[in-house]
Amino acid sequence: MMKISARTVLVTLVLGTGGLMAGCTSDPDLDITKLSVQTDPPEVLYTQGLANLNAGKTGEAQKKFDAIDRQHPFSEYSRRSLVMSTYLKYRSGDSNGAVMSGERYMKLYPQSKDAAYVQYLIGLSYAKQIPTVTQDQRASAKTIEAMMKVVTDYPTSEFVDDAQTKIRFARDNLAGKEMQVGRYYQERKEYLAAVTRYRTVVEQFGNTNQVEEALARLVESYYSLGLVDEAQTAAAVLGHNYPESEWYKASFALLQSKGLEPRENKNSWISRAGLKLVFGTES
């Protein structure tokens, strides 16, 4: 059997291609402009995309809007199609794709009429990824960051109220994660580490639904450390802010069983944080 070398194959391919090209260029009936990719006007693609969206064909709609972005970049229809593409990616559950698309839009058109909506979509995409408090909470932090931009950069937009709701939810999750870790340390009698976590909740997340338990856990942890004055202060601040709380009742009972009572030390960090809770200055 005759062996064909790799060089022979390569030469044959090159010569064959050259012959094909020569044949093509010698054909007077061949118009090479017909070999280019045919594109539709952006307004046609945009109309088709909307029609597909209204018909429930979101995949086809996505293709139309993406085609505008590729074929007619930086046009007005490209800007509008990028908004629609971000929305469709969020709606389909492609949160990462929606964030990427939305952030690209914000770099190109931060002052446009749709900027507030796109920034809001970015926040929603992060919020969709928030897990339970037992898991990593980076999505919660990203949600807060994105939604704060809606609140601060577009304060008159219709999305501010829901952005603030999403911020509160994400902050509750971050505080809940701190509480989970704090309880972990407390159960293992690592009280100083537990106090650090509970303090973070009181000082940084004072307007969340975790702060009552955090103050009560501070009472327990400080008492276990022998820091009675701090335990009494934590109980006093808890009672002052949440007098009907079950957590306060438990803290009061703990101190009472040891012959103590809630008593505030004005020089304690807990007292200073408590003032924020009372007067609502905690952000």
N, C-alpha and C positions, 0 to 999 in steps of 0.2 A: 504494500500500500504506500502511495506517495505521501510524504510528509509535507505539509504546508507550514512554512514558518510564520511567526507573528509579523515579521517585517513584510512578507508577501501580502498578508491580509490587509495590513495598514495601507500599503501602496495601492492595492486594489480599491480599497474604500475611498482613498483620496482621489484617485483617477476617476472612479465612478461618480463621485460627487461633482468633480470638476466637469465631467461630461454632462451630467444632469443640469448643472448651472449654465453651461454653455448652450445646452439645448433650450433651456428656458429663455435665456436672453435673446436667442435668435428667433424666437417665435413672435412674429409681429402682432398676433392677436392677443398676447398676454399683457394685461395691465397690472403692473406690480402693486399699484395702489389698492387693488382689491384684496391683496394679501394682508393688509393692515386690519387690526381689530375694529369691528364696527361698533360705534357707540351711539347711544340715544341721547337726545338733549336732556339736560338735568331736570327740567320741569316735567318731562314725560316720565322719567324714572321715578321722580318724587310722587307724581300722581298715581303711578302704578303701585308704588310702595304703600301709599295710603289706602288704595283700593284693596290690596292684599290684606292689610291690617284690619280693615273693616269687615273683610270676609273671613277673618279668623286664620288666615294663612300667614302666621307670624314668621315662619322660616323664609318664605318667599319675600315678604316685606323686608326682612333683614338684608337679603341679598340685594334688593333694589337700592336701599339706603347706603349699603356698603359700596355699591357700584358707583354711586354719585361721588362718594368720598374719594374713590380711586381715580375716576375718570375726569372729575371736574373739581379738583381741590381748590380750596380758598374762595369758592364762589358762595353766594348767598344760599343756594340750595345745598351746598356742601355743609355749611353751618347748620342748617335746619335738619339735614339728614343725620348729622352727628348727634343731635338731640334725640332724634327718634331711635337711632341705633343704641344709644345709652339706655333709653327707656326699655327697649325690647330685650336687651341683655339682662337688665334687672328683672323684668317680668318673667323671663324664661328661666331664671335661677342662676344665670351666669354672673354671679356677683363680682368676681374678679375682673371679668371682661367689662362689666358696667363701670367699675371703678377706673379701669384704664382708659376707657372711652371718655368717661366724664372728666377725668383729670386732664386729658388732652384738650377737651373742649375749653376747660377753664383757663388753660395756658394761652389758647388762641383767642378766646372771646370773653374775658373776665367781666367786661362792662356791657355785655349784650343783654337784650330783654329776657333771654331765657337762662341767664347765668344762675339766678337764684334757684330755679327749678333743677338745673343740672347738678348744682352743689347739693341740693336736697336729695337727689337720686344717689349721689355718692354716699351720703350719710345713710340712706335706706339700705344700700347695698352692704355696707359694713354692719348695720344693725341686724340684717338678715343672717349674718354669720355669728352672732353672739351665742355662745354655748351656755350650758348650765354653769353655776358658780363653781362647780368642782373642777372645771377645765380652765385652760389658759384664757385670759381675758384681754388679749391684745385687740380683738375685734371691738370690745367695749370701749377701750381707749381711743381707737380709730373713729368709732361712732361719735364720741364726744367731740373729738377734734373737728370732724367734718361738719357736724350739726352746729357747733359753735360758730363756724364760718357763716352759716346761714343766718344765725341770730345777729352776729356783729356786722357782717358785711352787707346784709340785705334785711335790715330791721323792719322794713315796711312790707315785706313780702307776705303772701298768704301762707307760707310754709313755716313761719316762725313758731306758731303755737305747737305744731306737731314736732318740730325740731326740738323744742324744749322738753316735750314729753319723752322723746327718745333719749335725750341727755339724762333725764332723771332715771329712766330705766337702766341705762348703761352705768350710771354712777351707783345705783343700787347693786348692780352685779359686781362692780369693782369692790364695793364695800363688803359684799357678801363673801367674796374670795378672801379678803383680809380676815374676816371673821372665821372662815373655815380654817385658815392656817393658824390663827390665834388659838382656836379651840384645840387644834392638834397639839400645839406646844403646851397648852394648859393641862391637857389630859396626861401629858408625860412629865408634868411638874417642872417644865422649863418656863417658869413664870416670867422671867425678864423678857424672853423672846415673845411670849404671849402678850405682855404689856405693850411691847413695841407695835404689834399688829393692832391691838385695840386702840392705842393712842392714834394711830394713823386714821382709823375710822372716825374717831371723835373730832380730830383736828381738820381732816381733809374732806370728810363725808358727813358733816354734822347735820345735813338736811335730808339724809336718807333714812330708810326704814330699818337700818341696822344699828343706829346709834344707841337706842335704849338698851339692847343686849350688850353692846360694847361697854357702856358705863357700868352695867351690872357685873360683867366679867372683870372689869377693872377693880371693882370692890372685892371680888373673890381673890383675884391674883395678888393685889396689894396686901390684903390681909394675910395670905399665905406667905408672903415675903416678910411679914412683920412690919410693914409700913402702914400702920394703923391710921395715921393722920391722912394719908392719901386715900385709903379705903373709905374713910368717913366723908372726905370731900367728894369723891366720886358718887357716893350715895346721896349726898346733899344736892349735888347738881342734877342727878337723875330725878330726885323727888321734886325739885323746883320746876323742872321742865316737863316731867311726865308724872304728876302726882297720883294718877289712877292706874299707872302701868303695873302689870303683873311682875315685871322685872324689878320695879322699885319695891314692891311688897316683899319679894324674895330677898333683896339686898337689906332692907330694913330688918327683916327677921333674922338674917345672918348676924348683923351687928348686935341686935338686941340679945341674941343667944349668948353673946360674949360680954354682955354688960355694957355695950357701947350704943351710940346713936349717930345718925348722920350729923356732920358738923363741917361747915365749909371753911377751908383755909384759903383766904383771898390771894395768897402768894403762889398757890399751886397752879400748874399749867392747866389742870382740869377746870379750875374756877374761871380762868381766862377763856378757855374754850367754851365753858358754860355760858358766859356772857354772850358769845356769838349765837348760841342756841336760843337764848332767851329773846334777844333782840333781832334775830333773823339776819345777821350780817354775814353768815356763812354762805359762800357762793355755791 
